[in-house]
């Protein structure tokens, strides 16, 4: 999905704005999904869980 990303200034600027300092990985989404289907999340209902490395908080 990110294979076409270049090292141009726009891309580098976007990464600098990312609080986590890196692009997300498939494992980041998978870990959130695994948590939500686990017993540890059995009292969590009707919420949005952004898995975005903190980006939504900086917008």
CHARMM internal coordinates of N, CA and C (Angstrom, degrees):
IC EDIT
DIST 1 N 1 CA 1.4271
DIST 1 CA 1 C 1.5244
ANGL 1 N 1 CA 1 C 111.36
DIST 1 C 2 N 1.3028
ANGL 1 CA 1 C 2 N 117.73
DIHE 1 N 1 CA 1 C 2 N -33.07
DIST 2 N 2 CA 1.4520
ANGL 1 C 2 N 2 CA 120.14
DIHE 1 CA 1 C 2 N 2 CA -179.36
DIST 2 CA 2 C 1.5301
ANGL 2 N 2 CA 2 C 112.15
DIHE 1 C 2 N 2 CA 2 C -105.89
DIST 2 C 3 N 1.3213
ANGL 2 CA 2 C 3 N 117.02
DIHE 2 N 2 CA 2 C 3 N 9.33
DIST 3 N 3 CA 1.4594
ANGL 2 C 3 N 3 CA 120.45
DIHE 2 CA 2 C 3 N 3 CA -178.45
DIST 3 CA 3 C 1.5229
ANGL 3 N 3 CA 3 C 112.07
DIHE 2 C 3 N 3 CA 3 C -60.53
DIST 3 C 4 N 1.3351
ANGL 3 CA 3 C 4 N 116.67
DIHE 3 N 3 CA 3 C 4 N -27.81
DIST 4 N 4 CA 1.4584
ANGL 3 C 4 N 4 CA 119.16
DIHE 3 CA 3 C 4 N 4 CA -178.36
DIST 4 CA 4 C 1.5301
ANGL 4 N 4 CA 4 C 112.52
DIHE 3 C 4 N 4 CA 4 C -86.34
DIST 4 C 5 N 1.3400
ANGL 4 CA 4 C 5 N 117.75
DIHE 4 N 4 CA 4 C 5 N -2.77
DIST 5 N 5 CA 1.4651
ANGL 4 C 5 N 5 CA 119.52
DIHE 4 CA 4 C 5 N 5 CA 177.76
DIST 5 CA 5 C 1.5177
ANGL 5 N 5 CA 5 C 108.96
DIHE 4 C 5 N 5 CA 5 C -63.68
DIST 5 C 6 N 1.2858
ANGL 5 CA 5 C 6 N 115.61
DIHE 5 N 5 CA 5 C 6 N 140.25
DIST 6 N 6 CA 1.4581
ANGL 5 C 6 N 6 CA 119.75
DIHE 5 CA 5 C 6 N 6 CA 177.84
DIST 6 CA 6 C 1.5181
ANGL 6 N 6 CA 6 C 108.89
DIHE 5 C 6 N 6 CA 6 C -108.69
DIST 6 C 7 N 1.2791
ANGL 6 CA 6 C 7 N 115.31
DIHE 6 N 6 CA 6 C 7 N 177.46
DIST 7 N 7 CA 1.4590
ANGL 6 C 7 N 7 CA 120.77
DIHE 6 CA 6 C 7 N 7 CA 177.74
DIST 7 CA 7 C 1.5315
ANGL 7 N 7 CA 7 C 110.01
DIHE 6 C 7 N 7 CA 7 C -96.80
DIST 7 C 8 N 1.3490
ANGL 7 CA 7 C 8 N 116.17
DIHE 7 N 7 CA 7 C 8 N 25.25
DIST 8 N 8 CA 1.4538
ANGL 7 C 8 N 8 CA 118.48
DIHE 7 CA 7 C 8 N 8 CA -179.36
DIST 8 CA 8 C 1.5269
ANGL 8 N 8 CA 8 C 110.76
DIHE 7 C 8 N 8 CA 8 C -69.75
DIST 8 C 9 N 1.3071
ANGL 8 CA 8 C 9 N 116.54
DIHE 8 N 8 CA 8 C 9 N 167.55
DIST 9 N 9 CA 1.4660
ANGL 8 C 9 N 9 CA 121.67
DIHE 8 CA 8 C 9 N 9 CA -174.33
DIST 9 CA 9 C 1.5227
ANGL 9 N 9 CA 9 C 112.43
DIHE 8 C 9 N 9 CA 9 C -62.27
DIST 9 C 10 N 1.3356
ANGL 9 CA 9 C 10 N 118.14
DIHE 9 N 9 CA 9 C 10 N -36.24
DIST 10 N 10 CA 1.4620
ANGL 9 C 10 N 10 CA 120.11
DIHE 9 CA 9 C 10 N 10 CA 179.35
DIST 10 CA 10 C 1.5289
ANGL 10 N 10 CA 10 C 111.29
DIHE 9 C 10 N 10 CA 10 C -62.49
DIST 10 C 11 N 1.3136
ANGL 10 CA 10 C 11 N 116.42
DIHE 10 N 10 CA 10 C 11 N -43.32
DIST 11 N 11 CA 1.4638
ANGL 10 C 11 N 11 CA 120.38
DIHE 10 CA 10 C 11 N 11 CA 179.12
DIST 11 CA 11 C 1.5245
ANGL 11 N 11 CA 11 C 110.70
DIHE 10 C 11 N 11 CA 11 C -65.71
DIST 11 C 12 N 1.3175
ANGL 11 CA 11 C 12 N 117.01
DIHE 11 N 11 CA 11 C 12 N -44.18
DIST 12 N 12 CA 1.4637
ANGL 11 C 12 N 12 CA 120.35
DIHE 11 CA 11 C 12 N 12 CA -179.96
DIST 12 CA 12 C 1.5230
ANGL 12 N 12 CA 12 C 110.91
DIHE 11 C 12 N 12 CA 12 C -64.87
DIST 12 C 13 N 1.3221
ANGL 12 CA 12 C 13 N 117.75
DIHE 12 N 12 CA 12 C 13 N -37.74
DIST 13 N 13 CA 1.4606
ANGL 12 C 13 N 13 CA 120.86
DIHE 12 CA 12 C 13 N 13 CA 176.99
DIST 13 CA 13 C 1.5221
ANGL 13 N 13 CA 13 C 110.20
DIHE 12 C 13 N 13 CA 13 C -63.81
DIST 13 C 14 N 1.3217
ANGL 13 CA 13 C 14 N 117.48
DIHE 13 N 13 CA 13 C 14 N -41.73
DIST 14 N 14 CA 1.4617
ANGL 13 C 14 N 14 CA 121.45
DIHE 13 CA 13 C 14 N 14 CA 177.63
DIST 14 CA 14 C 1.5142
ANGL 14 N 14 CA 14 C 111.92
DIHE 13 C 14 N 14 CA 14 C -60.57
DIST 14 C 15 N 1.3131
ANGL 14 CA 14 C 15 N 117.34
DIHE 14 N 14 CA 14 C 15 N -40.70
DIST 15 N 15 CA 1.4699
ANGL 14 C 15 N 15 CA 120.62
DIHE 14 CA 14 C 15 N 15 CA 178.71
DIST 15 CA 15 C 1.5182
ANGL 15 N 15 CA 15 C 111.55
DIHE 14 C 15 N 15 CA 15 C -68.83
DIST 15 C 16 N 1.3231
ANGL 15 CA 15 C 16 N 117.20
DIHE 15 N 15 CA 15 C 16 N -33.89
DIST 16 N 16 CA 1.4633
ANGL 15 C 16 N 16 CA 119.90
DIHE 15 CA 15 C 16 N 16 CA 177.99
DIST 16 CA 16 C 1.5250
ANGL 16 N 16 CA 16 C 111.19
DIHE 15 C 16 N 16 CA 16 C -66.11
DIST 16 C 17 N 1.3251
ANGL 16 CA 16 C 17 N 117.32
DIHE 16 N 16 CA 16 C 17 N -28.79
DIST 17 N 17 CA 1.4539
ANGL 16 C 17 N 17 CA 121.60
DIHE 16 CA 16 C 17 N 17 CA 179.74
DIST 17 CA 17 C 1.5324
ANGL 17 N 17 CA 17 C 111.60
DIHE 16 C 17 N 17 CA 17 C -79.76
DIST 17 C 18 N 1.3016
ANGL 17 CA 17 C 18 N 117.43
DIHE 17 N 17 CA 17 C 18 N -14.44
DIST 18 N 18 CA 1.4640
ANGL 17 C 18 N 18 CA 122.10
DIHE 17 CA 17 C 18 N 18 CA -179.15
DIST 18 CA 18 C 1.5231
ANGL 18 N 18 CA 18 C 108.88
DIHE 17 C 18 N 18 CA 18 C -77.37
DIST 18 C 19 N 1.3407
ANGL 18 CA 18 C 19 N 118.31
DIHE 18 N 18 CA 18 C 19 N 114.03
DIST 19 N 19 CA 1.4672
ANGL 18 C 19 N 19 CA 120.34
DIHE 18 CA 18 C 19 N 19 CA -177.94
DIST 19 CA 19 C 1.5308
ANGL 19 N 19 CA 19 C 113.79
DIHE 18 C 19 N 19 CA 19 C -56.59
DIST 19 C 20 N 1.3156
ANGL 19 CA 19 C 20 N 117.56
DIHE 19 N 19 CA 19 C 20 N -33.96
DIST 20 N 20 CA 1.4625
ANGL 19 C 20 N 20 CA 119.81
DIHE 19 CA 19 C 20 N 20 CA 179.95
DIST 20 CA 20 C 1.5246
ANGL 20 N 20 CA 20 C 111.55
DIHE 19 C 20 N 20 CA 20 C -73.51
DIST 20 C 21 N 1.3248
ANGL 20 CA 20 C 21 N 117.17
DIHE 20 N 20 CA 20 C 21 N -16.50
DIST 21 N 21 CA 1.4590
ANGL 20 C 21 N 21 CA 120.90
DIHE 20 CA 20 C 21 N 21 CA 177.37
DIST 21 CA 21 C 1.5156
ANGL 21 N 21 CA 21 C 114.71
DIHE 20 C 21 N 21 CA 21 C 75.81
DIST 21 C 22 N 1.3228
ANGL 21 CA 21 C 22 N 116.78
DIHE 21 N 21 CA 21 C 22 N 14.48
DIST 22 N 22 CA 1.4671
ANGL 21 C 22 N 22 CA 120.27
DIHE 21 CA 21 C 22 N 22 CA 179.27
DIST 22 CA 22 C 1.5170
ANGL 22 N 22 CA 22 C 108.67
DIHE 21 C 22 N 22 CA 22 C -156.81
DIST 22 C 23 N 1.3098
ANGL 22 CA 22 C 23 N 114.64
DIHE 22 N 22 CA 22 C 23 N 164.89
DIST 23 N 23 CA 1.4523
ANGL 22 C 23 N 23 CA 120.17
DIHE 22 CA 22 C 23 N 23 CA 173.41
DIST 23 CA 23 C 1.5260
ANGL 23 N 23 CA 23 C 109.32
DIHE 22 C 23 N 23 CA 23 C -75.87
DIST 23 C 24 N 1.2999
ANGL 23 CA 23 C 24 N 115.47
DIHE 23 N 23 CA 23 C 24 N 154.03
DIST 24 N 24 CA 1.4535
ANGL 23 C 24 N 24 CA 119.70
DIHE 23 CA 23 C 24 N 24 CA 176.17
DIST 24 CA 24 C 1.5205
ANGL 24 N 24 CA 24 C 111.22
DIHE 23 C 24 N 24 CA 24 C -70.47
DIST 24 C 25 N 1.3184
ANGL 24 CA 24 C 25 N 115.06
DIHE 24 N 24 CA 24 C 25 N 153.72
DIST 25 N 25 CA 1.4634
ANGL 24 C 25 N 25 CA 121.72
DIHE 24 CA 24 C 25 N 25 CA 177.77
DIST 25 CA 25 C 1.5215
ANGL 25 N 25 CA 25 C 108.55
DIHE 24 C 25 N 25 CA 25 C -114.81
DIST 25 C 26 N 1.3120
ANGL 25 CA 25 C 26 N 117.81
DIHE 25 N 25 CA 25 C 26 N 155.37
DIST 26 N 26 CA 1.4671
ANGL 25 C 26 N 26 CA 120.03
DIHE 25 CA 25 C 26 N 26 CA 176.41
DIST 26 CA 26 C 1.5306
ANGL 26 N 26 CA 26 C 112.32
DIHE 25 C 26 N 26 CA 26 C -53.25
DIST 26 C 27 N 1.3142
ANGL 26 CA 26 C 27 N 116.59
DIHE 26 N 26 CA 26 C 27 N -33.62
DIST 27 N 27 CA 1.4634
ANGL 26 C 27 N 27 CA 120.49
DIHE 26 CA 26 C 27 N 27 CA 179.92
DIST 27 CA 27 C 1.5310
ANGL 27 N 27 CA 27 C 111.83
DIHE 26 C 27 N 27 CA 27 C -63.62
DIST 27 C 28 N 1.3335
ANGL 27 CA 27 C 28 N 117.27
DIHE 27 N 27 CA 27 C 28 N -29.21
DIST 28 N 28 CA 1.4639
ANGL 27 C 28 N 28 CA 120.16
DIHE 27 CA 27 C 28 N 28 CA 178.53
DIST 28 CA 28 C 1.5257
ANGL 28 N 28 CA 28 C 110.40
DIHE 27 C 28 N 28 CA 28 C -63.22
DIST 28 C 29 N 1.3179
ANGL 28 CA 28 C 29 N 116.64
DIHE 28 N 28 CA 28 C 29 N -43.32
DIST 29 N 29 CA 1.4624
ANGL 28 C 29 N 29 CA 121.21
DIHE 28 CA 28 C 29 N 29 CA 177.81
DIST 29 CA 29 C 1.5265
ANGL 29 N 29 CA 29 C 110.15
DIHE 28 C 29 N 29 CA 29 C -69.12
DIST 29 C 30 N 1.3234
ANGL 29 CA 29 C 30 N 116.01
DIHE 29 N 29 CA 29 C 30 N -43.59
DIST 30 N 30 CA 1.4670
ANGL 29 C 30 N 30 CA 120.33
DIHE 29 CA 29 C 30 N 30 CA -179.11
DIST 30 CA 30 C 1.5214
ANGL 30 N 30 CA 30 C 111.16
DIHE 29 C 30 N 30 CA 30 C -60.96
DIST 30 C 31 N 1.3157
ANGL 30 CA 30 C 31 N 117.72
DIHE 30 N 30 CA 30 C 31 N -41.78
DIST 31 N 31 CA 1.4661
ANGL 30 C 31 N 31 CA 120.29
DIHE 30 CA 30 C 31 N 31 CA 179.92
DIST 31 CA 31 C 1.5228
ANGL 31 N 31 CA 31 C 111.87
DIHE 30 C 31 N 31 CA 31 C -64.90
DIST 31 C 32 N 1.3277
ANGL 31 CA 31 C 32 N 116.97
DIHE 31 N 31 CA 31 C 32 N -38.77
DIST 32 N 32 CA 1.4669
ANGL 31 C 32 N 32 CA 119.96
DIHE 31 CA 31 C 32 N 32 CA 177.08
DIST 32 CA 32 C 1.5259
ANGL 32 N 32 CA 32 C 110.23
DIHE 31 C 32 N 32 CA 32 C -65.06
DIST 32 C 33 N 1.3270
ANGL 32 CA 32 C 33 N 116.79
DIHE 32 N 32 CA 32 C 33 N -43.02
DIST 33 N 33 CA 1.4646
ANGL 32 C 33 N 33 CA 120.61
DIHE 32 CA 32 C 33 N 33 CA 179.38
DIST 33 CA 33 C 1.5317
ANGL 33 N 33 CA 33 C 110.86
DIHE 32 C 33 N 33 CA 33 C -63.96
DIST 33 C 34 N 1.3216
ANGL 33 CA 33 C 34 N 116.47
DIHE 33 N 33 CA 33 C 34 N -42.87
DIST 34 N 34 CA 1.4695
ANGL 33 C 34 N 34 CA 119.58
DIHE 33 CA 33 C 34 N 34 CA 178.40
DIST 34 CA 34 C 1.5209
ANGL 34 N 34 CA 34 C 111.77
DIHE 33 C 34 N 34 CA 34 C -62.44
DIST 34 C 35 N 1.3232
ANGL 34 CA 34 C 35 N 116.63
DIHE 34 N 34 CA 34 C 35 N -38.86
DIST 35 N 35 CA 1.4602
ANGL 34 C 35 N 35 CA 119.16
DIHE 34 CA 34 C 35 N 35 CA 176.63
DIST 35 CA 35 C 1.5248
ANGL 35 N 35 CA 35 C 110.61
DIHE 34 C 35 N 35 CA 35 C -62.48
DIST 35 C 36 N 1.3279
ANGL 35 CA 35 C 36 N 116.61
DIHE 35 N 35 CA 35 C 36 N -46.09
DIST 36 N 36 CA 1.4629
ANGL 35 C 36 N 36 CA 119.97
DIHE 35 CA 35 C 36 N 36 CA -176.08
DIST 36 CA 36 C 1.5246
ANGL 36 N 36 CA 36 C 113.28
DIHE 35 C 36 N 36 CA 36 C -65.05
DIST 36 C 37 N 1.3134
ANGL 36 CA 36 C 37 N 118.20
DIHE 36 N 36 CA 36 C 37 N -27.29
DIST 37 N 37 CA 1.4652
ANGL 36 C 37 N 37 CA 119.90
DIHE 36 CA 36 C 37 N 37 CA 178.16
DIST 37 CA 37 C 1.5315
ANGL 37 N 37 CA 37 C 112.23
DIHE 36 C 37 N 37 CA 37 C -93.88
DIST 37 C 38 N 1.3345
ANGL 37 CA 37 C 38 N 116.22
DIHE 37 N 37 CA 37 C 38 N 1.04
DIST 38 N 38 CA 1.4610
ANGL 37 C 38 N 38 CA 119.15
DIHE 37 CA 37 C 38 N 38 CA -179.49
DIST 38 CA 38 C 1.5311
ANGL 38 N 38 CA 38 C 110.61
DIHE 37 C 38 N 38 CA 38 C -87.18
DIST 38 C 39 N 1.3254
ANGL 38 CA 38 C 39 N 115.50
DIHE 38 N 38 CA 38 C 39 N 166.99
DIST 39 N 39 CA 1.4630
ANGL 38 C 39 N 39 CA 121.24
DIHE 38 CA 38 C 39 N 39 CA 175.82
DIST 39 CA 39 C 1.5271
ANGL 39 N 39 CA 39 C 111.90
DIHE 38 C 39 N 39 CA 39 C -64.42
DIST 39 C 40 N 1.3251
ANGL 39 CA 39 C 40 N 117.68
DIHE 39 N 39 CA 39 C 40 N -23.46
DIST 40 N 40 CA 1.4651
ANGL 39 C 40 N 40 CA 120.63
DIHE 39 CA 39 C 40 N 40 CA 179.10
DIST 40 CA 40 C 1.5268
ANGL 40 N 40 CA 40 C 111.98
DIHE 39 C 40 N 40 CA 40 C -64.84
DIST 40 C 41 N 1.3141
ANGL 40 CA 40 C 41 N 117.15
DIHE 40 N 40 CA 40 C 41 N -21.72
DIST 41 N 41 CA 1.4680
ANGL 40 C 41 N 41 CA 121.23
DIHE 40 CA 40 C 41 N 41 CA -178.37
DIST 41 CA 41 C 1.5253
ANGL 41 N 41 CA 41 C 112.19
DIHE 40 C 41 N 41 CA 41 C -107.08
DIST 41 C 42 N 1.3140
ANGL 41 CA 41 C 42 N 117.57
DIHE 41 N 41 CA 41 C 42 N 19.74
DIST 42 N 42 CA 1.4670
ANGL 41 C 42 N 42 CA 119.49
DIHE 41 CA 41 C 42 N 42 CA -173.41
DIST 42 CA 42 C 1.5276
ANGL 42 N 42 CA 42 C 114.17
DIHE 41 C 42 N 42 CA 42 C -68.66
DIST 42 C 43 N 1.3188
ANGL 42 CA 42 C 43 N 118.42
DIHE 42 N 42 CA 42 C 43 N -11.88
DIST 43 N 43 CA 1.4657
ANGL 42 C 43 N 43 CA 120.73
DIHE 42 CA 42 C 43 N 43 CA 179.01
DIST 43 CA 43 C 1.5244
ANGL 43 N 43 CA 43 C 111.26
DIHE 42 C 43 N 43 CA 43 C -108.53
DIST 43 C 44 N 1.3176
ANGL 43 CA 43 C 44 N 117.62
DIHE 43 N 43 CA 43 C 44 N 9.62
DIST 44 N 44 CA 1.4620
ANGL 43 C 44 N 44 CA 122.60
DIHE 43 CA 43 C 44 N 44 CA 178.44
DIST 44 CA 44 C 1.5237
ANGL 44 N 44 CA 44 C 108.15
DIHE 43 C 44 N 44 CA 44 C -97.13
DIST 44 C 45 N 1.3348
ANGL 44 CA 44 C 45 N 115.27
DIHE 44 N 44 CA 44 C 45 N 124.21
DIST 45 N 45 CA 1.4582
ANGL 44 C 45 N 45 CA 120.58
DIHE 44 CA 44 C 45 N 45 CA -178.62
DIST 45 CA 45 C 1.5240
ANGL 45 N 45 CA 45 C 109.54
DIHE 44 C 45 N 45 CA 45 C -140.78
DIST 45 C 46 N 1.3298
ANGL 45 CA 45 C 46 N 116.35
DIHE 45 N 45 CA 45 C 46 N 141.67
DIST 46 N 46 CA 1.4682
ANGL 45 C 46 N 46 CA 124.13
DIHE 45 CA 45 C 46 N 46 CA 169.19
DIST 46 CA 46 C 1.5247
ANGL 46 N 46 CA 46 C 113.68
DIHE 45 C 46 N 46 CA 46 C 54.48
DIST 46 C 47 N 1.3099
ANGL 46 CA 46 C 47 N 116.88
DIHE 46 N 46 CA 46 C 47 N 51.21
DIST 47 N 47 CA 1.4560
ANGL 46 C 47 N 47 CA 120.97
DIHE 46 CA 46 C 47 N 47 CA 175.85
DIST 47 CA 47 C 1.5303
ANGL 47 N 47 CA 47 C 109.01
DIHE 46 C 47 N 47 CA 47 C -128.84
DIST 47 C 48 N 1.3048
ANGL 47 CA 47 C 48 N 114.84
DIHE 47 N 47 CA 47 C 48 N 158.18
DIST 48 N 48 CA 1.4563
ANGL 47 C 48 N 48 CA 121.00
DIHE 47 CA 47 C 48 N 48 CA 172.42
DIST 48 CA 48 C 1.5169
ANGL 48 N 48 CA 48 C 107.32
DIHE 47 C 48 N 48 CA 48 C -99.34
DIST 48 C 49 N 1.3027
ANGL 48 CA 48 C 49 N 116.56
DIHE 48 N 48 CA 48 C 49 N 128.75
DIST 49 N 49 CA 1.4586
ANGL 48 C 49 N 49 CA 121.35
DIHE 48 CA 48 C 49 N 49 CA 179.68
DIST 49 CA 49 C 1.5244
ANGL 49 N 49 CA 49 C 108.29
DIHE 48 C 49 N 49 CA 49 C -111.77
DIST 49 C 50 N 1.3296
ANGL 49 CA 49 C 50 N 117.30
DIHE 49 N 49 CA 49 C 50 N 96.17
DIST 50 N 50 CA 1.4634
ANGL 49 C 50 N 50 CA 118.32
DIHE 49 CA 49 C 50 N 50 CA 178.70
DIST 50 CA 50 C 1.5313
ANGL 50 N 50 CA 50 C 110.15
DIHE 49 C 50 N 50 CA 50 C -71.17
DIST 50 C 51 N 1.2882
ANGL 50 CA 50 C 51 N 115.81
DIHE 50 N 50 CA 50 C 51 N 128.45
DIST 51 N 51 CA 1.4674
ANGL 50 C 51 N 51 CA 121.79
DIHE 50 CA 50 C 51 N 51 CA 175.59
DIST 51 CA 51 C 1.5234
ANGL 51 N 51 CA 51 C 105.12
DIHE 50 C 51 N 51 CA 51 C -114.37
DIST 51 C 52 N 1.3402
ANGL 51 CA 51 C 52 N 114.08
DIHE 51 N 51 CA 51 C 52 N 77.64
DIST 52 N 52 CA 1.4600
ANGL 51 C 52 N 52 CA 119.90
DIHE 51 CA 51 C 52 N 52 CA -170.27
DIST 52 CA 52 C 1.5287
ANGL 52 N 52 CA 52 C 113.35
DIHE 51 C 52 N 52 CA 52 C -133.34
DIST 52 C 53 N 1.3074
ANGL 52 CA 52 C 53 N 117.15
DIHE 52 N 52 CA 52 C 53 N 14.62
DIST 53 N 53 CA 1.4622
ANGL 52 C 53 N 53 CA 119.98
DIHE 52 CA 52 C 53 N 53 CA 178.78
DIST 53 CA 53 C 1.5142
ANGL 53 N 53 CA 53 C 113.99
DIHE 52 C 53 N 53 CA 53 C 67.52
DIST 53 C 54 N 1.3258
ANGL 53 CA 53 C 54 N 117.68
DIHE 53 N 53 CA 53 C 54 N 19.59
DIST 54 N 54 CA 1.4521
ANGL 53 C 54 N 54 CA 121.74
DIHE 53 CA 53 C 54 N 54 CA 179.11
DIST 54 CA 54 C 1.5034
ANGL 54 N 54 CA 54 C 114.62
DIHE 53 C 54 N 54 CA 54 C 90.80
DIST 54 C 55 N 1.3222
ANGL 54 CA 54 C 55 N 118.03
DIHE 54 N 54 CA 54 C 55 N 3.45
DIST 55 N 55 CA 1.4662
ANGL 54 C 55 N 55 CA 121.08
DIHE 54 CA 54 C 55 N 55 CA -174.64
DIST 55 CA 55 C 1.5142
ANGL 55 N 55 CA 55 C 112.52
DIHE 54 C 55 N 55 CA 55 C -62.73
DIST 55 C 56 N 1.3249
ANGL 55 CA 55 C 56 N 118.75
DIHE 55 N 55 CA 55 C 56 N -40.54
DIST 56 N 56 CA 1.4545
ANGL 55 C 56 N 56 CA 120.94
DIHE 55 CA 55 C 56 N 56 CA -176.65
DIST 56 CA 56 C 1.5253
ANGL 56 N 56 CA 56 C 111.96
DIHE 55 C 56 N 56 CA 56 C -61.88
DIST 56 C 57 N 1.3203
ANGL 56 CA 56 C 57 N 117.54
DIHE 56 N 56 CA 56 C 57 N -28.38
DIST 57 N 57 CA 1.4568
ANGL 56 C 57 N 57 CA 121.74
DIHE 56 CA 56 C 57 N 57 CA -179.73
DIST 57 CA 57 C 1.5270
ANGL 57 N 57 CA 57 C 111.69
DIHE 56 C 57 N 57 CA 57 C -72.94
DIST 57 C 58 N 1.3189
ANGL 57 CA 57 C 58 N 117.59
DIHE 57 N 57 CA 57 C 58 N -21.39
DIST 58 N 58 CA 1.4715
ANGL 57 C 58 N 58 CA 120.30
DIHE 57 CA 57 C 58 N 58 CA -175.41
DIST 58 CA 58 C 1.5160
ANGL 58 N 58 CA 58 C 112.13
DIHE 57 C 58 N 58 CA 58 C -96.63
DIST 58 C 59 N 1.3380
ANGL 58 CA 58 C 59 N 117.63
DIHE 58 N 58 CA 58 C 59 N -6.41
DIST 59 N 59 CA 1.4654
ANGL 58 C 59 N 59 CA 119.85
DIHE 58 CA 58 C 59 N 59 CA -178.08
DIST 59 CA 59 C 1.5033
ANGL 59 N 59 CA 59 C 111.45
DIHE 58 C 59 N 59 CA 59 C -81.56
END
COOR INIT
IC SEED 1 N 1 CA 1 C
IC BUILD
